[in-house]
């Protein structure tokens, strides 16, 4: 399999806010810019993984204007021209469309993989191989869109699922299938049936496509968004800058905020989309319990940043992330404790998804400005 193919590009999607990891993750510094699983931040880990697959000059970052500075600080080797900036947040369909439009002008033969900036992966070799297989598949047939499906290990109700169809081909011994259906977050009974069935995979949200061909798909499926993106592309070509940024911002603000999955992927015919099954040891770090489980790896013991400022007495299965203050836990089980300079979160492990209610309450109390930014 080819390495460092000059037509292979990666786009790191780094525009998300990540409030589900409150109080650490805030609007000004969401989870992708924090060190959660190693001595590198999440986006630094993502970039490192991709640099083993793609030429560094072919790695781009899709983000919002407010995160450009922190990206330049954390990834100083990335050129300004490789930051594809959304003037305002408009969900993943406009963001991926903007990136595809930008890259297709640089290289009409580009095959692009979009990868989240805030995922944790333990078996990096499997990630690299799965992505390469998907890139090669699209390189062989530019009309196909490929996604990576992760073998589920338990009935997760917080993730989307992909149902595989018939086999399409094999590359380097890895089977590639048609993606028959996409299912949104199921209830527990349905998730258990998916796990038992064996033909359903977690949707990691990694998409691989021909940049030029994807723009034609946008033209057919979401023509209004396509027309706006074409206008932005023409403005980017103008030699005179003038109030170009203001015009681009105004045009992009007019685009409907749609998810790439529902606006594009789910509308494609089953013979247009493929799935590469993968045995990734992976987490989308969607909440504190997900991070706990990823770090815990099946061991029933305390985890977290267990430094000198945490003392544990007979506490079990707890995740404690101290700040500057000493935290002492006695006789606790299945508890999450997150300490920051201005807020402390204490929650049962099975209730951390309810942090959204805390966010709503902060907004009601008029404290969201300080507590969420």
Secondary structure by P-SEA (a helix, b strand, c coil): cccccccbbbbbbccccccccccccccccccccccccccccaaaaaaaaaaaccccccbbbbbcccaaaaaaaaccccccccccccccccccaaaaaaaaaaaaaacccbbbbbbbcbbbbcaaaaaaaaaaaaaaaaaacccbbbbbbcccccccccbbbbbbcccccccccbbbbccccccccccaaaaaaaaaacccccccccccccaaaaaaaaacccaaaaaaaaaaaaaaacccccaaaaaaaaaaaaccccccccccccccccccbbbbbbbccccccccaaaaaaaaaccccccccccccccccccccbbbbbbccbbbbbccccbbbbbbcccbbbbbcccccccaaaaaaaaaaacccccccc
